[in-house]
Amino acid sequence: MARMSDELLSVLRCPVTGSTLVQEGNELRTTAPGPDGVPLRYAIDGGIALLLRPEQLAP
């Protein structure tokens, strides 16, 4: 698992909530709850943050 730089994390924002993101393993988690009341999670694939909801990603 590659750690994303603090500089990159400081500019990335959740496209749904607009909140900052923190890295947890191979995912980014929002610092604010999403529409259903829980933080949203986004995958990191090959060092690239996939800032799309899972249902928006092609299988």
SEFITOR-506923 format. One record per residue (C-alpha): residue in three letters; x, y, z. Coordinates in pm, 1 decimal, decimal comma. Each point is the difference from the previous one (the first is absolute). Example, Ala and Ser with C-alpha at 12.3 -4.5 7.8 and 13.67 -1.06 7.14 Angstrom:
[pt "ALA"; [1230,0; -450,0; 780,0]],
[pt "SER"; [137,0; 344,0; -66,0]],
***
This chain:
[pt "MET"; [0,0; 0,0; 0,0]],
[pt "ALA"; [143,3; 334,0; -106,9]],
[pt "ARG"; [-63,1; 296,5; 223,0]],
[pt "MET"; [-139,6; 306,2; -178,3]],
[pt "SER"; [194,4; 315,9; 72,4]],
[pt "ASP"; [-130,3; 245,2; 256,2]],
[pt "GLU"; [20,2; 270,5; -267,6]],
[pt "LEU"; [-235,4; -192,2; -228,6]],
[pt "LEU"; [-238,9; -85,5; 282,3]],
[pt "SER"; [-14,2; 368,4; 95,4]],
[pt "VAL"; [-154,1; 90,8; -338,1]],
[pt "LEU"; [-222,8; -302,9; -63,8]],
[pt "ARG"; [-366,2; 36,2; 94,7]],
[pt "CYS"; [-294,1; -237,6; -3,1]],
[pt "PRO"; [-213,8; 70,4; -308,8]],
[pt "VAL"; [-317,2; -67,3; 200,1]],
[pt "THR"; [55,9; 173,1; 336,1]],
[pt "GLY"; [284,7; 237,1; -86,8]],
[pt "SER"; [181,8; -115,5; 314,0]],
[pt "THR"; [367,7; -82,6; 31,4]],
[pt "LEU"; [115,1; -359,5; -36,2]],
[pt "VAL"; [223,9; -216,3; 217,6]],
[pt "GLN"; [174,5; -315,7; -110,9]],
[pt "GLU"; [-85,7; -326,0; 172,8]],
[pt "GLY"; [187,3; -287,5; -162,5]],
[pt "ASN"; [-90,0; -12,5; -370,0]],
[pt "GLU"; [-297,4; 232,7; 40,0]],
[pt "LEU"; [-74,8; 365,0; 56,9]],
[pt "ARG"; [-267,7; 84,7; 257,9]],
[pt "THR"; [-191,8; 324,0; 26,1]],
[pt "THR"; [25,3; 207,9; 315,6]],
[pt "ALA"; [-370,6; 87,3; -23,0]],
[pt "PRO"; [-293,0; -240,1; -22,5]],
[pt "GLY"; [-157,2; -70,3; -336,2]],
[pt "PRO"; [-371,9; 21,4; -83,3]],
[pt "ASP"; [-75,9; -318,6; 194,6]],
[pt "GLY"; [178,2; 123,7; 314,1]],
[pt "VAL"; [321,1; -202,6; -28,0]],
[pt "PRO"; [335,6; 104,8; -148,1]],
[pt "LEU"; [49,4; -82,0; -367,1]],
[pt "ARG"; [293,0; -214,1; -114,8]],
[pt "TYR"; [189,8; 11,9; -326,7]],
[pt "ALA"; [245,4; -258,6; -131,3]],
[pt "ILE"; [362,6; 70,5; -86,7]],
[pt "ASP"; [113,6; -203,7; -300,2]],
[pt "GLY"; [365,7; 8,0; -102,7]],
[pt "GLY"; [54,5; 320,8; 196,0]],
[pt "ILE"; [-296,9; 171,2; -170,0]],
[pt "ALA"; [-299,7; 107,2; 206,6]],
[pt "LEU"; [-323,8; -116,4; -162,9]],
[pt "LEU"; [-232,5; 277,0; 111,7]],
[pt "LEU"; [-309,3; -173,4; -130,4]],
[pt "ARG"; [-262,7; -186,0; 195,9]],
[pt "PRO"; [29,0; -380,6; -43,4]],
[pt "GLU"; [-321,3; -8,3; -205,1]],
[pt "GLN"; [156,0; 247,4; -246,4]],
[pt "LEU"; [303,4; -219,3; -69,2]],
[pt "ALA"; [-19,1; -243,0; -291,6]],
[pt "PRO"; [23,6; -365,3; 110,4]],
***
